[in-house]
Amino acid sequence: MCRMIFEPSRLEGEVRLSGAKNSVLKLLTASILTSSKVELKNYPETLLDAGIHVGMLEKLGKSCHVSMGRIVIEESQDLTTKLTWDDRSIRNTLLMLGALTTRFGSAKVPLPGGCKLGDRSFDLHVMVLERLGARVSEEGDYLVTEVIGEGKRLKGTDIHLPIRSTGATENAIIAGSLAIGTTTIWNPHIRPEIIDLVNFLNTMGADIHVYGQERIVVNGVDSLDGIAYTVMPDNMEAITWLAAAVTTKGDVEIVNFPKKDLEVALIQLESSGAKLYFNDDRVIVRGGRCLPLEISTGPHPGINSDVQPILAAYAACANGQSTIVDLRFPGRYGYVEQMAKLGVKYEITGNALKILGHGGKLKGAEVKAVDLRAGAALALCGMVSDGQTIINDAWQILRGYDKFVSKLQALGAHVTLED
């Protein structure tokens, strides 16, 4: 059983952001689109989800070498289009389905895994691939595709997304990149990780153009080249360290800070007591105190749904009532039952989560990380709770935070990891 044990802590020092989980998994998938060498720098090598993805690439026939914050992916043999995988799955298998289908004309991958955040069905991914000309079916625990017709290649078309889905947007971009003709994605979700994927693919030789939130135009090409590319910094890690610095009354300098990607969240945090001092690619979080906040999540540049558990921990350290509304995943408040074991008072009214803060007067207890960001929120609460806090299933946190425990310890946190 993997668990983290926290004692009361004050964070102080410097921390450097790793490559973004929500970008690097897509870039790993996009490496399937070429037989040439792909090198990723600023690679978050300790992420459990990245490790799962690398294992899947190797099962397909890629060779992967990870060392000192970079990964080199090469292809010295023909890839298989059937991913046989008995270990824990990740939702990124849906994107692997699109990548294999557009390059080879057929694919078979396990049904997706990942955090259970309300309704996260894969019907939009199926719609995208079917619109591009693939036949999609389920065989047991697998999704299967086949392209019928000339050259077994997908064909570009107009794709109208009924909601701004990150995953469906990514799959349409990936699948359209090697399709015949032009794919136009209407109502896409434009967020920093999408732009990172587009930049990555265009550097490989793709022809992709982004026209704001209205549309993305993908002109298919016959093949893509190898690339050396630096993964964007993780904006979720950035918000986590920022919130941790304020809640623990710390003094933390965050290096490689993506300010332009977090403008709305930063406005909310500064208006809710955070004292931030920006200088080039870094921010110093010094002084300030948690004040109540009112937020709702939404498409970028709004506040990402992933942020709201972190801000719930922030709200627990304020005096007064805070209100959080998650418009994307309405059921994503299950974690507060675990926070309540530490003394967090809350109410759920309709689609609104109300945190009844009383200055962070929490008490250590044994809790469970029900998903990735919920686990990080519990870690923040654990550092301001009296006594010892034990977080079970802490592997959930390690899915998405690179070197989480060692970075915390370097900042002075009293935390240990037990496998």
Secondary structure as a PSIPRED ss2 file (coil, helix, strand):
# PSIPRED VFORMAT (PSIPRED V4.0)

   1 M C   1.000  0.000  0.000
   2 C C   1.000  0.000  0.000
   3 R E   0.000  0.000  1.000
   4 M E   0.000  0.000  1.000
   5 I E   0.000  0.000  1.000
   6 F E   0.000  0.000  1.000
   7 E C   1.000  0.000  0.000
   8 P C   1.000  0.000  0.000
   9 S C   1.000  0.000  0.000
  10 R C   1.000  0.000  0.000
  11 L C   1.000  0.000  0.000
  12 E E   0.000  0.000  1.000
  13 G E   0.000  0.000  1.000
  14 E E   0.000  0.000  1.000
  15 V E   0.000  0.000  1.000
  16 R E   0.000  0.000  1.000
  17 L C   1.000  0.000  0.000
  18 S C   1.000  0.000  0.000
  19 G E   0.000  0.000  1.000
  20 A C   1.000  0.000  0.000
  21 K H   0.000  1.000  0.000
  22 N H   0.000  1.000  0.000
  23 S H   0.000  1.000  0.000
  24 V H   0.000  1.000  0.000
  25 L H   0.000  1.000  0.000
  26 K H   0.000  1.000  0.000
  27 L H   0.000  1.000  0.000
  28 L H   0.000  1.000  0.000
  29 T H   0.000  1.000  0.000
  30 A H   0.000  1.000  0.000
  31 S H   0.000  1.000  0.000
  32 I H   0.000  1.000  0.000
  33 L H   0.000  1.000  0.000
  34 T C   1.000  0.000  0.000
  35 S C   1.000  0.000  0.000
  36 S C   1.000  0.000  0.000
  37 K C   1.000  0.000  0.000
  38 V E   0.000  0.000  1.000
  39 E E   0.000  0.000  1.000
  40 L E   0.000  0.000  1.000
  41 K E   0.000  0.000  1.000
  42 N C   1.000  0.000  0.000
  43 Y C   1.000  0.000  0.000
  44 P C   1.000  0.000  0.000
  45 E C   1.000  0.000  0.000
  46 T C   1.000  0.000  0.000
  47 L C   1.000  0.000  0.000
  48 L H   0.000  1.000  0.000
  49 D H   0.000  1.000  0.000
  50 A H   0.000  1.000  0.000
  51 G H   0.000  1.000  0.000
  52 I H   0.000  1.000  0.000
  53 H H   0.000  1.000  0.000
  54 V H   0.000  1.000  0.000
  55 G H   0.000  1.000  0.000
  56 M H   0.000  1.000  0.000
  57 L H   0.000  1.000  0.000
  58 E H   0.000  1.000  0.000
  59 K H   0.000  1.000  0.000
  60 L H   0.000  1.000  0.000
  61 G C   1.000  0.000  0.000
  62 K C   1.000  0.000  0.000
  63 S E   0.000  0.000  1.000
  64 C E   0.000  0.000  1.000
  65 H E   0.000  0.000  1.000
  66 V E   0.000  0.000  1.000
  67 S E   0.000  0.000  1.000
  68 M C   1.000  0.000  0.000
  69 G C   1.000  0.000  0.000
  70 R E   0.000  0.000  1.000
  71 I E   0.000  0.000  1.000
  72 V E   0.000  0.000  1.000
  73 I E   0.000  0.000  1.000
  74 E E   0.000  0.000  1.000
  75 E C   1.000  0.000  0.000
  76 S C   1.000  0.000  0.000
  77 Q C   1.000  0.000  0.000
  78 D C   1.000  0.000  0.000
  79 L C   1.000  0.000  0.000
  80 T C   1.000  0.000  0.000
  81 T C   1.000  0.000  0.000
  82 K E   0.000  0.000  1.000
  83 L C   1.000  0.000  0.000
  84 T C   1.000  0.000  0.000
  85 W C   1.000  0.000  0.000
  86 D C   1.000  0.000  0.000
  87 D C   1.000  0.000  0.000
  88 R C   1.000  0.000  0.000
  89 S C   1.000  0.000  0.000
  90 I C   1.000  0.000  0.000
  91 R C   1.000  0.000  0.000
  92 N C   1.000  0.000  0.000
  93 T H   0.000  1.000  0.000
  94 L H   0.000  1.000  0.000
  95 L H   0.000  1.000  0.000
  96 M H   0.000  1.000  0.000
  97 L H   0.000  1.000  0.000
  98 G H   0.000  1.000  0.000
  99 A H   0.000  1.000  0.000
 100 L H   0.000  1.000  0.000
 101 T H   0.000  1.000  0.000
 102 T H   0.000  1.000  0.000
 103 R H   0.000  1.000  0.000
 104 F H   0.000  1.000  0.000
 105 G C   1.000  0.000  0.000
 106 S E   0.000  0.000  1.000
 107 A E   0.000  0.000  1.000
 108 K E   0.000  0.000  1.000
 109 V E   0.000  0.000  1.000
 110 P E   0.000  0.000  1.000
 111 L C   1.000  0.000  0.000
 112 P C   1.000  0.000  0.000
 113 G C   1.000  0.000  0.000
 114 G C   1.000  0.000  0.000
 115 C C   1.000  0.000  0.000
 116 K C   1.000  0.000  0.000
 117 L C   1.000  0.000  0.000
 118 G C   1.000  0.000  0.000
 119 D C   1.000  0.000  0.000
 120 R C   1.000  0.000  0.000
 121 S C   1.000  0.000  0.000
 122 F C   1.000  0.000  0.000
 123 D H   0.000  1.000  0.000
 124 L H   0.000  1.000  0.000
 125 H H   0.000  1.000  0.000
 126 V H   0.000  1.000  0.000
 127 M H   0.000  1.000  0.000
 128 V H   0.000  1.000  0.000
 129 L H   0.000  1.000  0.000
 130 E H   0.000  1.000  0.000
 131 R H   0.000  1.000  0.000
 132 L C   1.000  0.000  0.000
 133 G C   1.000  0.000  0.000
 134 A E   0.000  0.000  1.000
 135 R E   0.000  0.000  1.000
 136 V E   0.000  0.000  1.000
 137 S E   0.000  0.000  1.000
 138 E E   0.000  0.000  1.000
 139 E E   0.000  0.000  1.000
 140 G C   1.000  0.000  0.000
 141 D C   1.000  0.000  0.000
 142 Y E   0.000  0.000  1.000
 143 L E   0.000  0.000  1.000
 144 V E   0.000  0.000  1.000
 145 T E   0.000  0.000  1.000
 146 E E   0.000  0.000  1.000
 147 V E   0.000  0.000  1.000
 148 I C   1.000  0.000  0.000
 149 G C   1.000  0.000  0.000
 150 E H   0.000  1.000  0.000
 151 G H   0.000  1.000  0.000
 152 K H   0.000  1.000  0.000
 153 R C   1.000  0.000  0.000
 154 L C   1.000  0.000  0.000
 155 K E   0.000  0.000  1.000
 156 G C   1.000  0.000  0.000
 157 T C   1.000  0.000  0.000
 158 D E   0.000  0.000  1.000
 159 I E   0.000  0.000  1.000
 160 H E   0.000  0.000  1.000
 161 L C   1.000  0.000  0.000
 162 P C   1.000  0.000  0.000
 163 I C   1.000  0.000  0.000
 164 R C   1.000  0.000  0.000
 165 S C   1.000  0.000  0.000
 166 T H   0.000  1.000  0.000
 167 G H   0.000  1.000  0.000
 168 A H   0.000  1.000  0.000
 169 T H   0.000  1.000  0.000
 170 E H   0.000  1.000  0.000
 171 N H   0.000  1.000  0.000
 172 A H   0.000  1.000  0.000
 173 I H   0.000  1.000  0.000
 174 I H   0.000  1.000  0.000
 175 A H   0.000  1.000  0.000
 176 G H   0.000  1.000  0.000
 177 S H   0.000  1.000  0.000
 178 L C   1.000  0.000  0.000
 179 A C   1.000  0.000  0.000
 180 I E   0.000  0.000  1.000
 181 G C   1.000  0.000  0.000
 182 T E   0.000  0.000  1.000
 183 T E   0.000  0.000  1.000
 184 T E   0.000  0.000  1.000
 185 I E   0.000  0.000  1.000
 186 W E   0.000  0.000  1.000
 187 N C   1.000  0.000  0.000
 188 P C   1.000  0.000  0.000
 189 H C   1.000  0.000  0.000
 190 I C   1.000  0.000  0.000
 191 R C   1.000  0.000  0.000
 192 P H   0.000  1.000  0.000
 193 E H   0.000  1.000  0.000
 194 I H   0.000  1.000  0.000
 195 I H   0.000  1.000  0.000
 196 D H   0.000  1.000  0.000
 197 L H   0.000  1.000  0.000
 198 V H   0.000  1.000  0.000
 199 N H   0.000  1.000  0.000
 200 F H   0.000  1.000  0.000
 201 L H   0.000  1.000  0.000
 202 N H   0.000  1.000  0.000
 203 T H   0.000  1.000  0.000
 204 M H   0.000  1.000  0.000
 205 G C   1.000  0.000  0.000
 206 A C   1.000  0.000  0.000
 207 D E   0.000  0.000  1.000
 208 I E   0.000  0.000  1.000
 209 H E   0.000  0.000  1.000
 210 V E   0.000  0.000  1.000
 211 Y E   0.000  0.000  1.000
 212 G C   1.000  0.000  0.000
 213 Q C   1.000  0.000  0.000
 214 E C   1.000  0.000  0.000
 215 R E   0.000  0.000  1.000
 216 I E   0.000  0.000  1.000
 217 V E   0.000  0.000  1.000
 218 V E   0.000  0.000  1.000
 219 N E   0.000  0.000  1.000
 220 G C   1.000  0.000  0.000
 221 V C   1.000  0.000  0.000
 222 D C   1.000  0.000  0.000
 223 S C   1.000  0.000  0.000
 224 L C   1.000  0.000  0.000
 225 D C   1.000  0.000  0.000
 226 G C   1.000  0.000  0.000
 227 I E   0.000  0.000  1.000
 228 A E   0.000  0.000  1.000
 229 Y E   0.000  0.000  1.000
 230 T E   0.000  0.000  1.000
 231 V C   1.000  0.000  0.000
 232 M C   1.000  0.000  0.000
 233 P E   0.000  0.000  1.000
 234 D C   1.000  0.000  0.000
 235 N H   0.000  1.000  0.000
 236 M H   0.000  1.000  0.000
 237 E H   0.000  1.000  0.000
 238 A H   0.000  1.000  0.000
 239 I H   0.000  1.000  0.000
 240 T H   0.000  1.000  0.000
 241 W H   0.000  1.000  0.000
 242 L H   0.000  1.000  0.000
 243 A H   0.000  1.000  0.000
 244 A H   0.000  1.000  0.000
 245 A H   0.000  1.000  0.000
 246 V H   0.000  1.000  0.000
 247 T H   0.000  1.000  0.000
 248 T C   1.000  0.000  0.000
 249 K C   1.000  0.000  0.000
 250 G C   1.000  0.000  0.000
 251 D E   0.000  0.000  1.000
 252 V E   0.000  0.000  1.000
 253 E E   0.000  0.000  1.000
 254 I E   0.000  0.000  1.000
 255 V E   0.000  0.000  1.000
 256 N C   1.000  0.000  0.000
 257 F C   1.000  0.000  0.000
 258 P C   1.000  0.000  0.000
 259 K H   0.000  1.000  0.000
 260 K H   0.000  1.000  0.000
 261 D H   0.000  1.000  0.000
 262 L C   1.000  0.000  0.000
 263 E H   0.000  1.000  0.000
 264 V H   0.000  1.000  0.000
 265 A H   0.000  1.000  0.000
 266 L H   0.000  1.000  0.000
 267 I H   0.000  1.000  0.000
 268 Q H   0.000  1.000  0.000
 269 L H   0.000  1.000  0.000
 270 E H   0.000  1.000  0.000
 271 S H   0.000  1.000  0.000
 272 S C   1.000  0.000  0.000
 273 G C   1.000  0.000  0.000
 274 A E   0.000  0.000  1.000
 275 K E   0.000  0.000  1.000
 276 L E   0.000  0.000  1.000
 277 Y E   0.000  0.000  1.000
 278 F E   0.000  0.000  1.000
 279 N E   0.000  0.000  1.000
 280 D C   1.000  0.000  0.000
 281 D C   1.000  0.000  0.000
 282 R E   0.000  0.000  1.000
 283 V E   0.000  0.000  1.000
 284 I E   0.000  0.000  1.000
 285 V E   0.000  0.000  1.000
 286 R E   0.000  0.000  1.000
 287 G E   0.000  0.000  1.000
 288 G E   0.000  0.000  1.000
 289 R C   1.000  0.000  0.000
 290 C C   1.000  0.000  0.000
 291 L C   1.000  0.000  0.000
 292 P C   1.000  0.000  0.000
 293 L C   1.000  0.000  0.000
 294 E E   0.000  0.000  1.000
 295 I E   0.000  0.000  1.000
 296 S E   0.000  0.000  1.000
 297 T E   0.000  0.000  1.000
 298 G C   1.000  0.000  0.000
 299 P C   1.000  0.000  0.000
 300 H C   1.000  0.000  0.000
 301 P C   1.000  0.000  0.000
 302 G C   1.000  0.000  0.000
 303 I E   0.000  0.000  1.000
 304 N C   1.000  0.000  0.000
 305 S H   0.000  1.000  0.000
 306 D H   0.000  1.000  0.000
 307 V H   0.000  1.000  0.000
 308 Q H   0.000  1.000  0.000
 309 P H   0.000  1.000  0.000
 310 I H   0.000  1.000  0.000
 311 L H   0.000  1.000  0.000
 312 A H   0.000  1.000  0.000
 313 A H   0.000  1.000  0.000
 314 Y H   0.000  1.000  0.000
 315 A H   0.000  1.000  0.000
 316 A H   0.000  1.000  0.000
 317 C C   1.000  0.000  0.000
 318 A C   1.000  0.000  0.000
 319 N E   0.000  0.000  1.000
 320 G E   0.000  0.000  1.000
 321 Q E   0.000  0.000  1.000
 322 S E   0.000  0.000  1.000
 323 T E   0.000  0.000  1.000
 324 I E   0.000  0.000  1.000
 325 V E   0.000  0.000  1.000
 326 D C   1.000  0.000  0.000
 327 L C   1.000  0.000  0.000
 328 R C   1.000  0.000  0.000
 329 F C   1.000  0.000  0.000
 330 P C   1.000  0.000  0.000
 331 G C   1.000  0.000  0.000
 332 R C   1.000  0.000  0.000
 333 Y C   1.000  0.000  0.000
 334 G C   1.000  0.000  0.000
 335 Y C   1.000  0.000  0.000
 336 V H   0.000  1.000  0.000
 337 E H   0.000  1.000  0.000
 338 Q H   0.000  1.000  0.000
 339 M H   0.000  1.000  0.000
 340 A H   0.000  1.000  0.000
 341 K C   1.000  0.000  0.000
 342 L C   1.000  0.000  0.000
 343 G C   1.000  0.000  0.000
 344 V C   1.000  0.000  0.000
 345 K C   1.000  0.000  0.000
 346 Y E   0.000  0.000  1.000
 347 E E   0.000  0.000  1.000
 348 I E   0.000  0.000  1.000
 349 T E   0.000  0.000  1.000
 350 G C   1.000  0.000  0.000
 351 N C   1.000  0.000  0.000
 352 A E   0.000  0.000  1.000
 353 L E   0.000  0.000  1.000
 354 K E   0.000  0.000  1.000
 355 I E   0.000  0.000  1.000
 356 L E   0.000  0.000  1.000
 357 G E   0.000  0.000  1.000
 358 H E   0.000  0.000  1.000
 359 G C   1.000  0.000  0.000
 360 G C   1.000  0.000  0.000
 361 K C   1.000  0.000  0.000
 362 L E   0.000  0.000  1.000
 363 K E   0.000  0.000  1.000
 364 G C   1.000  0.000  0.000
 365 A C   1.000  0.000  0.000
 366 E E   0.000  0.000  1.000
 367 V E   0.000  0.000  1.000
 368 K E   0.000  0.000  1.000
 369 A C   1.000  0.000  0.000
 370 V C   1.000  0.000  0.000
 371 D C   1.000  0.000  0.000
 372 L H   0.000  1.000  0.000
 373 R H   0.000  1.000  0.000
 374 A H   0.000  1.000  0.000
 375 G H   0.000  1.000  0.000
 376 A H   0.000  1.000  0.000
 377 A H   0.000  1.000  0.000
 378 L H   0.000  1.000  0.000
 379 A H   0.000  1.000  0.000
 380 L H   0.000  1.000  0.000
 381 C H   0.000  1.000  0.000
 382 G H   0.000  1.000  0.000
 383 M H   0.000  1.000  0.000
 384 V C   1.000  0.000  0.000
 385 S E   0.000  0.000  1.000
 386 D E   0.000  0.000  1.000
 387 G C   1.000  0.000  0.000
 388 Q C   1.000  0.000  0.000
 389 T E   0.000  0.000  1.000
 390 I E   0.000  0.000  1.000
 391 I E   0.000  0.000  1.000
 392 N E   0.000  0.000  1.000
 393 D C   1.000  0.000  0.000
 394 A C   1.000  0.000  0.000
 395 W H   0.000  1.000  0.000
 396 Q H   0.000  1.000  0.000
 397 I H   0.000  1.000  0.000
 398 L H   0.000  1.000  0.000
 399 R C   1.000  0.000  0.000
 400 G C   1.000  0.000  0.000
 401 Y C   1.000  0.000  0.000
 402 D C   1.000  0.000  0.000
 403 K C   1.000  0.000  0.000
 404 F H   0.000  1.000  0.000
 405 V H   0.000  1.000  0.000
 406 S H   0.000  1.000  0.000
 407 K H   0.000  1.000  0.000
 408 L H   0.000  1.000  0.000
 409 Q H   0.000  1.000  0.000
 410 A H   0.000  1.000  0.000
 411 L C   1.000  0.000  0.000
 412 G C   1.000  0.000  0.000
 413 A C   1.000  0.000  0.000
 414 H C   1.000  0.000  0.000
 415 V E   0.000  0.000  1.000
 416 T E   0.000  0.000  1.000
 417 L E   0.000  0.000  1.000
 418 E E   0.000  0.000  1.000
 419 D C   1.000  0.000  0.000
